[in-house]
């Protein structure tokens, strides 16, 4: 099981200390990391639904976002002074990390595509178009 949450906790603790603040500890560190991770992932993967309106663009964008996030999770920990144990200890682990982020991106793209399709089919509000009874 990937424990990217451990990488996030390590990053939060190190960045807090580097900023001269007391890093949260224990459950507070875990919850702070969880909230930050959820917020940043929602904002990041929501990009899959923005931009191009062509068929399949959201899924392609989601896949690209996932690949980029996966590569970042594999490549960035070492230069940032973080542990690579949870994302890239072995080549197989690095490949799986990228694959999991890509799967998340594909899921975000599929949701964005479904959302867009649903909003296209939604009828206009009753206020904008007269009903058949009102036309006569």
Secondary structure, DSSP 8 states (H G I E B T S, - for coil): ---HHHHHHHHHHHHHHHTTS----HHHHHHHHHHHHHHHHHHHHGGGGSS--STTHHHHHHHHHHHHHHHHHHHHHHHTT---TTT-SSHHHHHHHHHHHHHHHHHHHHHHHHHHHHHHHS---TTTS--HHHH-
